[in-house]
Amino acid sequence: AVCACYRYAIEKAAARNDLYEILDCRPNMVFTASAYDDCTVYTIINEGYADTIRWTDLRSSKNFAASLPANTGSKLWLDASGTILQLFGEAKLS
């Protein structure tokens, strides 16, 4: 229900996201990205139980999944082709 409420609000606000598409809604996960000319930096925070979030990086069209233990966070740097440049934190990528 929380995800549906957010989707409705984003749709009504006509907000656009050109960086990523979340493939499965996880209300315990905070997910955001910052774009630079040559890379994208993703911040992923898990505010609840151990879980996995899946998304598509729209710049590279590559799919990613990050599993995080409860109450942890990570930062992920990708270049424009979707190559992982750096990963900090507790996330396990698949």
VOMARTOR-125737 format. One record per atom (N, C-alpha, C, CB): residue number from 1; residue in three letters; x, y, z. Coordinates in nm, 4 decimals, always signed. Glycine has a CB too. Example, Ala and Ser with C-alpha at 12.3 -4.5 7.8 and 13.67 -1.06 7.14 Angstrom:
2
+-----+-----+----------+----------+----------+
!   n ! res !        X !        Y !        Z !
+-----+-----+----------+----------+----------+
!   1 ! ALA !  +1.3190 !  -0.5690 !  +0.7800 !
!   1 ! ALA !  +1.2300 !  -0.4500 !  +0.7800 !
!   1 ! ALA !  +1.3200 !  -0.3300 !  +0.7800 !
!   1 ! ALA !  +1.1308 !  -0.4473 !  +0.9046 !
!   2 ! SER !  +1.2850 !  -0.2250 !  +0.7080 !
!   2 ! SER !  +1.3670 !  -0.1060 !  +0.7140 !
!   2 ! SER !  +1.2900 !  +0.0030 !  +0.7870 !
!   2 ! SER !  +1.4084 !  -0.0598 !  +0.5725 !
+-----+-----+----------+----------+----------+
//
This chain:
94
+-----+-----+----------+----------+----------+
!   n ! res !        X !        Y !        Z !
+-----+-----+----------+----------+----------+
!   1 ! ALA !  +0.0813 !  -0.1187 !  +0.0000 !
!   1 ! ALA !  +0.0000 !  +0.0000 !  +0.0000 !
!   1 ! ALA !  +0.0864 !  +0.1261 !  +0.0000 !
!   1 ! ALA !  -0.0929 !  -0.0008 !  +0.1195 !
!   2 ! VAL !  +0.1977 !  +0.1212 !  +0.0717 !
!   2 ! VAL !  +0.2867 !  +0.2381 !  +0.0764 !
!   2 ! VAL !  +0.3437 !  +0.2654 !  -0.0623 !
!   2 ! VAL !  +0.4018 !  +0.2162 !  +0.1787 !
!   3 ! CYS !  +0.3860 !  +0.1605 !  -0.1311 !
!   3 ! CYS !  +0.4426 !  +0.1768 !  -0.2655 !
!   3 ! CYS !  +0.3386 !  +0.2340 !  -0.3615 !
!   3 ! CYS !  +0.4954 !  +0.0421 !  -0.3188 !
!   4 ! ALA !  +0.2166 !  +0.1854 !  -0.3527 !
!   4 ! ALA !  +0.1093 !  +0.2351 !  -0.4400 !
!   4 ! ALA !  +0.0844 !  +0.3832 !  -0.4150 !
!   4 ! ALA !  -0.0207 !  +0.1550 !  -0.4177 !
!   5 ! CYS !  +0.0901 !  +0.4250 !  -0.2906 !
!   5 ! CYS !  +0.0710 !  +0.5663 !  -0.2560 !
!   5 ! CYS !  +0.1820 !  +0.6520 !  -0.3169 !
!   5 ! CYS !  +0.0674 !  +0.5847 !  -0.1026 !
!   6 ! TYR !  +0.3078 !  +0.6074 !  -0.3055 !
!   6 ! TYR !  +0.4193 !  +0.6812 !  -0.3643 !
!   6 ! TYR !  +0.4084 !  +0.6872 !  -0.5164 !
!   6 ! TYR !  +0.5517 !  +0.6172 !  -0.3240 !
!   7 ! ARG !  +0.3747 !  +0.5753 !  -0.5784 !
!   7 ! ARG !  +0.3602 !  +0.5736 !  -0.7243 !
!   7 ! ARG !  +0.2514 !  +0.6704 !  -0.7696 !
!   7 ! ARG !  +0.3280 !  +0.4316 !  -0.7735 !
!   8 ! TYR !  +0.1402 !  +0.6731 !  -0.6971 !
!   8 ! TYR !  +0.0309 !  +0.7641 !  -0.7296 !
!   8 ! TYR !  +0.0777 !  +0.9099 !  -0.7191 !
!   8 ! TYR !  -0.0896 !  +0.7391 !  -0.6360 !
!   9 ! ALA !  +0.1466 !  +0.9433 !  -0.6113 !
!   9 ! ALA !  +0.1947 !  +1.0804 !  -0.5907 !
!   9 ! ALA !  +0.2944 !  +1.1207 !  -0.6993 !
!   9 ! ALA !  +0.2597 !  +1.0940 !  -0.4519 !
!  10 ! ILE !  +0.3839 !  +1.0312 !  -0.7349 !
!  10 ! ILE !  +0.4823 !  +1.0603 !  -0.8399 !
!  10 ! ILE !  +0.4128 !  +1.0796 !  -0.9738 !
!  10 ! ILE !  +0.5867 !  +0.9471 !  -0.8499 !
!  11 ! GLU !  +0.3148 !  +0.9952 !  -1.0022 !
!  11 ! GLU !  +0.2396 !  +1.0070 !  -1.1266 !
!  11 ! GLU !  +0.1648 !  +1.1401 !  -1.1338 !
!  11 ! GLU !  +0.1413 !  +0.8907 !  -1.1402 !
!  12 ! LYS !  +0.0996 !  +1.1775 !  -1.0257 !
!  12 ! LYS !  +0.0244 !  +1.3038 !  -1.0223 !
!  12 ! LYS !  +0.1171 !  +1.4250 !  -1.0333 !
!  12 ! LYS !  -0.0578 !  +1.3131 !  -0.8930 !
!  13 ! ALA !  +0.2353 !  +1.4141 !  -0.9779 !
!  13 ! ALA !  +0.3310 !  +1.5246 !  -0.9831 !
!  13 ! ALA !  +0.4042 !  +1.5302 !  -1.1169 !
!  13 ! ALA !  +0.4317 !  +1.5120 !  -0.8697 !
!  14 ! ALA !  +0.3846 !  +1.4292 !  -1.1990 !
!  14 ! ALA !  +0.4521 !  +1.4176 !  -1.3288 !
!  14 ! ALA !  +0.6039 !  +1.4201 !  -1.3126 !
!  14 ! ALA !  +0.4075 !  +1.5310 !  -1.4226 !
!  15 ! ALA !  +0.6525 !  +1.3598 !  -1.2049 !
!  15 ! ALA !  +0.7965 !  +1.3517 !  -1.1799 !
!  15 ! ALA !  +0.8589 !  +1.2502 !  -1.2752 !
!  15 ! ALA !  +0.8253 !  +1.3130 !  -1.0321 !
!  16 ! ARG !  +0.9780 !  +1.2830 !  -1.3242 !
!  16 ! ARG !  +1.0495 !  +1.1946 !  -1.4150 !
!  16 ! ARG !  +1.1798 !  +1.1511 !  -1.3539 !
!  16 ! ARG !  +1.0741 !  +1.2622 !  -1.5486 !
!  17 ! ASN !  +1.2162 !  +1.0297 !  -1.3821 !
!  17 ! ASN !  +1.3427 !  +0.9753 !  -1.3365 !
!  17 ! ASN !  +1.4126 !  +0.9166 !  -1.4585 !
!  17 ! ASN !  +1.3224 !  +0.8676 !  -1.2236 !
!  18 ! ASP !  +1.5220 !  +0.9771 !  -1.4990 !
!  18 ! ASP !  +1.5969 !  +0.9302 !  -1.6153 !
!  18 ! ASP !  +1.7161 !  +0.8438 !  -1.5777 !
!  18 ! ASP !  +1.6439 !  +1.0475 !  -1.6966 !
!  19 ! LEU !  +1.7328 !  +0.8133 !  -1.4491 !
!  19 ! LEU !  +1.8509 !  +0.7404 !  -1.4052 !
!  19 ! LEU !  +1.8265 !  +0.5924 !  -1.3789 !
!  19 ! LEU !  +1.9045 !  +0.8034 !  -1.2823 !
!  20 ! TYR !  +1.7128 !  +0.5591 !  -1.3185 !
!  20 ! TYR !  +1.6897 !  +0.4201 !  -1.2813 !
!  20 ! TYR !  +1.5415 !  +0.3881 !  -1.2791 !
!  20 ! TYR !  +1.7516 !  +0.3903 !  -1.1456 !
!  21 ! GLU !  +1.5128 !  +0.2589 !  -1.2831 !
!  21 ! GLU !  +1.3764 !  +0.2092 !  -1.2665 !
!  21 ! GLU !  +1.3810 !  +0.0975 !  -1.1629 !
!  21 ! GLU !  +1.3155 !  +0.1586 !  -1.4032 !
!  22 ! ILE !  +1.3053 !  +0.1130 !  -1.0564 !
!  22 ! ILE !  +1.2971 !  +0.0091 !  -0.9537 !
!  22 ! ILE !  +1.2111 !  -0.1044 !  -1.0086 !
!  22 ! ILE !  +1.2378 !  +0.0655 !  -0.8191 !
!  23 ! LEU !  +1.2612 !  -0.2266 !  -0.9985 !
!  23 ! LEU !  +1.1900 !  -0.3416 !  -1.0534 !
!  23 ! LEU !  +1.0985 !  -0.4087 !  -0.9526 !
!  23 ! LEU !  +1.2880 !  -0.4416 !  -1.1057 !
!  24 ! ASP !  +1.1231 !  -0.3856 !  -0.8255 !
!  24 ! ASP !  +1.0354 !  -0.4389 !  -0.7212 !
!  24 ! ASP !  +1.0366 !  -0.3433 !  -0.6025 !
!  24 ! ASP !  +1.0800 !  -0.5822 !  -0.6776 !
!  25 ! CYS !  +0.9201 !  -0.3031 !  -0.5601 !
!  25 ! CYS !  +0.9079 !  -0.2053 !  -0.4526 !
!  25 ! CYS !  +0.9409 !  -0.2697 !  -0.3183 !
!  25 ! CYS !  +0.7662 !  -0.1451 !  -0.4500 !
!  26 ! ARG !  +1.0277 !  -0.2064 !  -0.2438 !
!  26 ! ARG !  +1.0653 !  -0.2511 !  -0.1099 !
!  26 ! ARG !  +1.0512 !  -0.1322 !  -0.0159 !
!  26 ! ARG !  +1.2114 !  -0.3091 !  -0.1071 !
!  27 ! PRO !  +0.9436 !  -0.1271 !  +0.0641 !
!  27 ! PRO !  +0.9197 !  -0.0087 !  +0.1473 !
!  27 ! PRO !  +1.0258 !  +0.0148 !  +0.2544 !
!  27 ! PRO !  +0.7861 !  -0.0204 !  +0.2131 !
!  28 ! ASN !  +1.1046 !  -0.0860 !  +0.2872 !
!  28 ! ASN !  +1.2103 !  -0.0688 !  +0.3865 !
!  28 ! ASN !  +1.3402 !  -0.0170 !  +0.3252 !
!  28 ! ASN !  +1.2363 !  -0.1999 !  +0.4571 !
!  29 ! MET !  +1.3455 !  -0.0043 !  +0.1925 !
!  29 ! MET !  +1.4676 !  +0.0388 !  +0.1247 !
!  29 ! MET !  +1.4547 !  +0.1829 !  +0.0765 !
!  29 ! MET !  +1.4991 !  -0.0541 !  +0.0064 !
!  30 ! VAL !  +1.5562 !  +0.2631 !  +0.1057 !
!  30 ! VAL !  +1.5664 !  +0.3988 !  +0.0526 !
!  30 ! VAL !  +1.6680 !  +0.3923 !  -0.0608 !
!  30 ! VAL !  +1.6090 !  +0.5041 !  +0.1643 !
!  31 ! PHE !  +1.6295 !  +0.4408 !  -0.1781 !
!  31 ! PHE !  +1.7121 !  +0.4256 !  -0.2977 !
!  31 ! PHE !  +1.7132 !  +0.5580 !  -0.3714 !
!  31 ! PHE !  +1.6596 !  +0.3106 !  -0.3896 !
!  32 ! THR !  +1.8312 !  +0.6104 !  -0.4001 !
!  32 ! THR !  +1.8424 !  +0.7356 !  -0.4734 !
!  32 ! THR !  +1.9698 !  +0.7338 !  -0.5568 !
!  32 ! THR !  +1.8413 !  +0.8567 !  -0.3769 !
!  33 ! ALA !  +1.9763 !  +0.8218 !  -0.6548 !
!  33 ! ALA !  +2.0938 !  +0.8277 !  -0.7422 !
!  33 ! ALA !  +2.1302 !  +0.9716 !  -0.7716 !
!  33 ! ALA !  +2.0687 !  +0.7518 !  -0.8733 !
!  34 ! SER !  +2.2590 !  +0.9921 !  -0.7960 !
!  34 ! SER !  +2.3109 !  +1.1219 !  -0.8402 !
!  34 ! SER !  +2.3863 !  +1.0997 !  -0.9698 !
!  34 ! SER !  +2.4033 !  +1.1878 !  -0.7315 !
!  35 ! ALA !  +2.3578 !  +1.1819 !  -1.0708 !
!  35 ! ALA !  +2.4204 !  +1.1667 !  -1.2018 !
!  35 ! ALA !  +2.5319 !  +1.2679 !  -1.2206 !
!  35 ! ALA !  +2.3167 !  +1.1815 !  -1.3128 !
!  36 ! TYR !  +2.6402 !  +1.2211 !  -1.2788 !
!  36 ! TYR !  +2.7525 !  +1.3050 !  -1.3190 !
!  36 ! TYR !  +2.7809 !  +1.2755 !  -1.4658 !
!  36 ! TYR !  +2.8795 !  +1.2792 !  -1.2293 !
!  37 ! ASP !  +2.8668 !  +1.3523 !  -1.5286 !
!  37 ! ASP !  +2.8936 !  +1.3326 !  -1.6707 !
!  37 ! ASP !  +2.9395 !  +1.1905 !  -1.7026 !
!  37 ! ASP !  +2.9980 !  +1.4313 !  -1.7174 !
!  38 ! ASP !  +3.0250 !  +1.1354 !  -1.6187 !
!  38 ! ASP !  +3.0853 !  +1.0060 !  -1.6515 !
!  38 ! ASP !  +3.0469 !  +0.8926 !  -1.5566 !
!  38 ! ASP !  +3.2336 !  +1.0197 !  -1.6527 !
!  39 ! CYS !  +2.9577 !  +0.9184 !  -1.4615 !
!  39 ! CYS !  +2.9174 !  +0.8101 !  -1.3706 !
!  39 ! CYS !  +2.7852 !  +0.8424 !  -1.3011 !
!  39 ! CYS !  +3.0270 !  +0.7849 !  -1.2654 !
!  40 ! THR !  +2.7300 !  +0.7386 !  -1.2404 !
!  40 ! THR !  +2.6109 !  +0.7519 !  -1.1562 !
!  40 ! THR !  +2.6458 !  +0.6941 !  -1.0202 !
!  40 ! THR !  +2.4855 !  +0.6792 !  -1.2193 !
!  41 ! VAL !  +2.6089 !  +0.7646 !  -0.9142 !
!  41 ! VAL !  +2.6325 !  +0.7179 !  -0.7785 !
!  41 ! VAL !  +2.4973 !  +0.6826 !  -0.7169 !
!  41 ! VAL !  +2.7079 !  +0.8258 !  -0.6932 !
!  42 ! TYR !  +2.4832 !  +0.5561 !  -0.6780 !
!  42 ! TYR !  +2.3606 !  +0.5093 !  -0.6138 !
!  42 ! TYR !  +2.3821 !  +0.5003 !  -0.4635 !
!  42 ! TYR !  +2.3169 !  +0.3723 !  -0.6709 !
!  43 ! THR !  +2.2841 !  +0.5452 !  -0.3878 !
!  43 ! THR !  +2.2830 !  +0.5301 !  -0.2431 !
!  43 ! THR !  +2.1663 !  +0.4388 !  -0.2085 !
!  43 ! THR !  +2.2716 !  +0.6691 !  -0.1699 !
!  44 ! ILE !  +2.1968 !  +0.3320 !  -0.1359 !
!  44 ! ILE !  +2.0958 !  +0.2332 !  -0.0986 !
!  44 ! ILE !  +2.1008 !  +0.2166 !  +0.0527 !
!  44 ! ILE !  +2.1191 !  +0.0958 !  -0.1720 !
!  45 ! ILE !  +1.9877 !  +0.2376 !  +0.1177 !
!  45 ! ILE !  +1.9797 !  +0.2255 !  +0.2636 !
!  45 ! ILE !  +1.8665 !  +0.1293 !  +0.2975 !
!  45 ! ILE !  +1.9570 !  +0.3653 !  +0.3316 !
!  46 ! ASN !  +1.8968 !  +0.0331 !  +0.3803 !
!  46 ! ASN !  +1.7961 !  -0.0617 !  +0.4260 !
!  46 ! ASN !  +1.7568 !  -0.0229 !  +0.5681 !
!  46 ! ASN !  +1.8490 !  -0.2096 !  +0.4196 !
!  47 ! GLU !  +1.6349 !  +0.0200 !  +0.5854 !
!  47 ! GLU !  +1.5868 !  +0.0647 !  +0.7165 !
!  47 ! GLU !  +1.5105 !  -0.0449 !  +0.7905 !
!  47 ! GLU !  +1.4978 !  +0.1868 !  +0.7005 !
!  48 ! GLY !  +1.5178 !  -0.1670 !  +0.7434 !
!  48 ! GLY !  +1.4405 !  -0.2746 !  +0.8069 !
!  48 ! GLY !  +1.5150 !  -0.4063 !  +0.8030 !
!  48 ! GLY !  +1.3051 !  -0.2903 !  +0.7391 !
!  49 ! TYR !  +1.4414 !  -0.5111 !  +0.7758 !
!  49 ! TYR !  +1.4926 !  -0.6480 !  +0.7725 !
!  49 ! TYR !  +1.5832 !  -0.6692 !  +0.6511 !
!  49 ! TYR !  +1.3763 !  -0.7488 !  +0.7702 !
!  50 ! ALA !  +1.6672 !  -0.7747 !  +0.6561 !
!  50 ! ALA !  +1.7536 !  -0.8083 !  +0.5434 !
!  50 ! ALA !  +1.6677 !  -0.8255 !  +0.4180 !
!  50 ! ALA !  +1.8358 !  -0.9375 !  +0.5726 !
!  51 ! ASP !  +1.7112 !  -0.7641 !  +0.3081 !
!  51 ! ASP !  +1.6285 !  -0.7657 !  +0.1882 !
!  51 ! ASP !  +1.7138 !  -0.7376 !  +0.0650 !
!  51 ! ASP !  +1.5147 !  -0.6629 !  +0.1996 !
!  52 ! THR !  +1.6526 !  -0.7564 !  -0.0510 !
!  52 ! THR !  +1.7179 !  -0.7325 !  -0.1795 !
!  52 ! THR !  +1.6321 !  -0.6362 !  -0.2608 !
!  52 ! THR !  +1.7408 !  -0.8661 !  -0.2571 !
!  53 ! ILE !  +1.6979 !  -0.5417 !  -0.3268 !
!  53 ! ILE !  +1.6285 !  -0.4505 !  -0.4167 !
!  53 ! ILE !  +1.6857 !  -0.4693 !  -0.5568 !
!  53 ! ILE !  +1.6424 !  -0.3019 !  -0.3693 !
!  54 ! ARG !  +1.5987 !  -0.4670 !  -0.6566 !
!  54 ! ARG !  +1.6393 !  -0.4833 !  -0.7963 !
!  54 ! ARG !  +1.6042 !  -0.3564 !  -0.8736 !
!  54 ! ARG !  +1.5707 !  -0.6080 !  -0.8605 !
!  55 ! TRP !  +1.6938 !  -0.3161 !  -0.9641 !
!  55 ! TRP !  +1.6682 !  -0.1975 !  -1.0446 !
!  55 ! TRP !  +1.7405 !  -0.2083 !  -1.1786 !
!  55 ! TRP !  +1.7123 !  -0.0704 !  -0.9695 !
!  56 ! THR !  +1.6971 !  -0.1218 !  -1.2712 !
!  56 ! THR !  +1.7635 !  -0.1063 !  -1.3996 !
!  56 ! THR !  +1.8298 !  +0.0299 !  -1.4037 !
!  56 ! THR !  +1.6637 !  -0.1230 !  -1.5170 !
!  57 ! ASP !  +1.9582 !  +0.0318 !  -1.4368 !
!  57 ! ASP !  +2.0304 !  +0.1557 !  -1.4612 !
!  57 ! ASP !  +1.9940 !  +0.1987 !  -1.6032 !
!  57 ! ASP !  +2.1876 !  +0.1378 !  -1.4427 !
!  58 ! LEU !  +1.9210 !  +0.3093 !  -1.6168 !
!  58 ! LEU !  +1.8687 !  +0.3500 !  -1.7470 !
!  58 ! LEU !  +1.9753 !  +0.4033 !  -1.8424 !
!  58 ! LEU !  +1.7635 !  +0.4544 !  -1.7278 !
!  59 ! ARG !  +2.0866 !  +0.4493 !  -1.7904 !
!  59 ! ARG !  +2.1954 !  +0.4950 !  -1.8783 !
!  59 ! ARG !  +2.2562 !  +0.3782 !  -1.9557 !
!  59 ! ARG !  +2.3046 !  +0.5661 !  -1.7962 !
!  60 ! SER !  +2.2727 !  +0.2644 !  -1.8887 !
!  60 ! SER !  +2.3382 !  +0.1487 !  -1.9505 !
!  60 ! SER !  +2.2395 !  +0.0383 !  -1.9886 !
!  60 ! SER !  +2.4429 !  +0.0926 !  -1.8564 !
!  61 ! SER !  +2.1168 !  +0.0474 !  -1.9407 !
!  61 ! SER !  +2.0135 !  -0.0562 !  -1.9594 !
!  61 ! SER !  +2.0487 !  -0.1884 !  -1.8912 !
!  61 ! SER !  +1.9914 !  -0.0807 !  -2.1079 !
!  62 ! LYS !  +2.1369 !  -0.1843 !  -1.7934 !
!  62 ! LYS !  +2.1751 !  -0.3056 !  -1.7205 !
!  62 ! LYS !  +2.0908 !  -0.3190 !  -1.5937 !
!  62 ! LYS !  +2.3264 !  -0.3031 !  -1.6850 !
!  63 ! ASN !  +2.0586 !  -0.4443 !  -1.5602 !
!  63 ! ASN !  +1.9845 !  -0.4748 !  -1.4373 !
!  63 ! ASN !  +2.0814 !  -0.5086 !  -1.3251 !
!  63 ! ASN !  +1.8859 !  -0.5918 !  -1.4600 !
!  64 ! PHE !  +2.0460 !  -0.4652 !  -1.2043 !
!  64 ! PHE !  +2.1263 !  -0.4913 !  -1.0858 !
!  64 ! PHE !  +2.0362 !  -0.5365 !  -0.9716 !
!  64 ! PHE !  +2.2067 !  -0.3659 !  -1.0454 !
!  65 ! ALA !  +2.0951 !  -0.6082 !  -0.8786 !
!  65 ! ALA !  +2.0276 !  -0.6445 !  -0.7540 !
!  65 ! ALA !  +2.1284 !  -0.6264 !  -0.6417 !
!  65 ! ALA !  +1.9717 !  -0.7923 !  -0.7580 !
!  66 ! ALA !  +2.0841 !  -0.5682 !  -0.5315 !
!  66 ! ALA !  +2.1698 !  -0.5485 !  -0.4149 !
!  66 ! ALA !  +2.0988 !  -0.6049 !  -0.2928 !
!  66 ! ALA !  +2.2045 !  -0.3976 !  -0.3946 !
!  67 ! SER !  +2.1658 !  -0.6958 !  -0.2250 !
!  67 ! SER !  +2.1154 !  -0.7518 !  -0.0992 !
!  67 ! SER !  +2.1870 !  -0.6827 !  +0.0150 !
!  67 ! SER !  +2.1360 !  -0.9070 !  -0.0926 !
!  68 ! LEU !  +2.1079 !  -0.6332 !  +0.1113 !
!  68 ! LEU !  +2.1658 !  -0.5661 !  +0.2264 !
!  68 ! LEU !  +2.1130 !  -0.6267 !  +0.3552 !
!  68 ! LEU !  +2.1361 !  -0.4162 !  +0.2220 !
!  69 ! PRO !  +2.2009 !  -0.6430 !  +0.4548 !
!  69 ! PRO !  +2.1538 !  -0.6826 !  +0.5874 !
!  69 ! PRO !  +2.0655 !  -0.5725 !  +0.6462 !
!  69 ! PRO !  +2.2735 !  -0.7125 !  +0.6815 !
!  70 ! ALA !  +1.9928 !  -0.6060 !  +0.7489 !
!  70 ! ALA !  +1.9059 !  -0.5087 !  +0.8158 !
!  70 ! ALA !  +1.9853 !  -0.3880 !  +0.8644 !
!  70 ! ALA !  +1.8331 !  -0.5743 !  +0.9336 !
!  71 ! ASN !  +1.9264 !  -0.2698 !  +0.8479 !
!  71 ! ASN !  +1.9792 !  -0.1450 !  +0.9032 !
!  71 ! ASN !  +2.1214 !  -0.1132 !  +0.8583 !
!  71 ! ASN !  +1.9751 !  -0.1509 !  +1.0526 !
!  72 ! THR !  +2.1468 !  -0.1304 !  +0.7292 !
!  72 ! THR !  +2.2783 !  -0.0981 !  +0.6717 !
!  72 ! THR !  +2.2582 !  -0.0162 !  +0.5445 !
!  72 ! THR !  +2.3603 !  -0.2282 !  +0.6413 !
!  73 ! GLY !  +2.3675 !  +0.0297 !  +0.4884 !
!  73 ! GLY !  +2.3607 !  +0.1048 !  +0.3648 !
!  73 ! GLY !  +2.4844 !  +0.0851 !  +0.2805 !
!  73 ! GLY !  +2.3409 !  +0.2507 !  +0.3935 !
!  74 ! SER !  +2.4766 !  +0.1288 !  +0.1558 !
!  74 ! SER !  +2.5883 !  +0.1174 !  +0.0622 !
!  74 ! SER !  +2.5836 !  +0.2295 !  -0.0400 !
!  74 ! SER !  +2.5864 !  -0.0188 !  -0.0085 !
!  75 ! LYS !  +2.6997 !  +0.2548 !  -0.1000 !
!  75 ! LYS !  +2.7099 !  +0.3443 !  -0.2151 !
!  75 ! LYS !  +2.7728 !  +0.2648 !  -0.3286 !
!  75 ! LYS !  +2.7942 !  +0.4737 !  -0.1814 !
!  76 ! LEU !  +2.7179 !  +0.2858 !  -0.4491 !
!  76 ! LEU !  +2.7636 !  +0.2147 !  -0.5678 !
!  76 ! LEU !  +2.7898 !  +0.3158 !  -0.6781 !
!  76 ! LEU !  +2.6598 !  +0.1083 !  -0.6134 !
!  77 ! TRP !  +2.9102 !  +0.3112 !  -0.7361 !
!  77 ! TRP !  +2.9460 !  +0.3970 !  -0.8478 !
!  77 ! TRP !  +2.9478 !  +0.3138 !  -0.9750 !
!  77 ! TRP !  +3.0832 !  +0.4654 !  -0.8241 !
!  78 ! LEU !  +2.8753 !  +0.3588 !  -1.0776 !
!  78 ! LEU !  +2.8755 !  +0.2940 !  -1.2088 !
!  78 ! LEU !  +2.9217 !  +0.3938 !  -1.3133 !
!  78 ! LEU !  +2.7348 !  +0.2386 !  -1.2444 !
!  79 ! ASP !  +3.0004 !  +0.3463 !  -1.4126 !
!  79 ! ASP !  +3.0296 !  +0.4355 !  -1.5246 !
!  79 ! ASP !  +2.9121 !  +0.4323 !  -1.6219 !
!  79 ! ASP !  +3.1625 !  +0.3947 !  -1.5962 !
!  80 ! ALA !  +2.9200 !  +0.5092 !  -1.7289 !
!  80 ! ALA !  +2.8073 !  +0.5222 !  -1.8219 !
!  80 ! ALA !  +2.7716 !  +0.3908 !  -1.8904 !
!  80 ! ALA !  +2.8389 !  +0.6262 !  -1.9265 !
!  81 ! SER !  +2.8667 !  +0.2961 !  -1.8967 !
!  81 ! SER !  +2.8389 !  +0.1664 !  -1.9599 !
!  81 ! SER !  +2.7828 !  +0.0650 !  -1.8608 !
!  81 ! SER !  +2.9657 !  +0.1109 !  -2.0234 !
!  82 ! GLY !  +2.7707 !  +0.1041 !  -1.7333 !
!  82 ! GLY !  +2.7180 !  +0.0136 !  -1.6314 !
!  82 ! GLY !  +2.8239 !  -0.0686 !  -1.5606 !
!  82 ! GLY !  +2.6194 !  -0.0780 !  -1.6929 !
!  83 ! THR !  +2.9498 !  -0.0396 !  -1.5874 !
!  83 ! THR !  +3.0590 !  -0.1086 !  -1.5193 !
!  83 ! THR !  +3.0709 !  -0.0555 !  -1.3770 !
!  83 ! THR !  +3.1928 !  -0.0906 !  -1.5960 !
!  84 ! ILE !  +3.0852 !  -0.1466 !  -1.2821 !
!  84 ! ILE !  +3.0989 !  -0.1071 !  -1.1412 !
!  84 ! ILE !  +3.2374 !  -0.0489 !  -1.1191 !
!  84 ! ILE !  +3.0745 !  -0.2280 !  -1.0460 !
!  85 ! LEU !  +3.2407 !  +0.0748 !  -1.0755 !
!  85 ! LEU !  +3.3667 !  +0.1412 !  -1.0461 !
!  85 ! LEU !  +3.4072 !  +0.1218 !  -0.9001 !
!  85 ! LEU !  +3.3566 !  +0.2897 !  -1.0784 !
!  86 ! GLN !  +3.3089 !  +0.1267 !  -0.8096 !
!  86 ! GLN !  +3.3375 !  +0.1136 !  -0.6667 !
!  86 ! GLN !  +3.2102 !  +0.0785 !  -0.5926 !
!  86 ! GLN !  +3.3991 !  +0.2434 !  -0.6101 !
!  87 ! LEU !  +3.2239 !  +0.0019 !  -0.4878 !
!  87 ! LEU !  +3.1121 !  -0.0316 !  -0.3996 !
!  87 ! LEU !  +3.1611 !  -0.0192 !  -0.2558 !
!  87 ! LEU !  +3.0566 !  -0.1762 !  -0.4288 !
!  88 ! PHE !  +3.0919 !  +0.0616 !  -0.1782 !
!  88 ! PHE !  +3.1220 !  +0.0765 !  -0.0361 !
!  88 ! PHE !  +3.0016 !  +0.0290 !  +0.0443 !
!  88 ! PHE !  +3.1579 !  +0.2245 !  -0.0010 !
!  89 ! GLY !  +3.0272 !  -0.0329 !  +0.1576 !
!  89 ! GLY !  +2.9187 !  -0.0718 !  +0.2463 !
!  89 ! GLY !  +2.8922 !  -0.2211 !  +0.2455 !
!  89 ! GLY !  +2.7939 !  +0.0011 !  +0.2086 !
!  90 ! GLU !  +2.7736 !  -0.2555 !  +0.2914 !
!  90 ! GLU !  +2.7368 !  -0.3941 !  +0.3190 !
!  90 ! GLU !  +2.6700 !  -0.4672 !  +0.2027 !
!  90 ! GLU !  +2.6463 !  -0.3975 !  +0.4359 !
!  91 ! ALA !  +2.6411 !  -0.3995 !  +0.0934 !
!  91 ! ALA !  +2.5639 !  -0.4606 !  -0.0157 !
!  91 ! ALA !  +2.6419 !  -0.5733 !  -0.0833 !
!  91 ! ALA !  +2.5256 !  -0.3544 !  -0.1196 !
!  92 ! LYS !  +2.5669 !  -0.6756 !  -0.1205 !
!  92 ! LYS !  +2.6174 !  -0.7846 !  -0.2054 !
!  92 ! LYS !  +2.5428 !  -0.7734 !  -0.3367 !
!  92 ! LYS !  +2.5974 !  -0.9282 !  -0.1384 !
!  93 ! LEU !  +2.6161 !  -0.7527 !  -0.4455 !
!  93 ! LEU !  +2.5520 !  -0.7365 !  -0.5762 !
!  93 ! LEU !  +2.5380 !  -0.8697 !  -0.6477 !
!  93 ! LEU !  +2.6313 !  -0.6391 !  -0.6628 !
!  94 ! SER !  +2.4300 !  -0.8805 !  -0.7230 !
!  94 ! SER !  +2.4109 !  -0.9997 !  -0.8071 !
!  94 ! SER !  +2.3452 !  -0.9593 !  -0.9365 !
!  94 ! SER !  +2.3259 !  -1.1069 !  -0.7349 !
+-----+-----+----------+----------+----------+
//
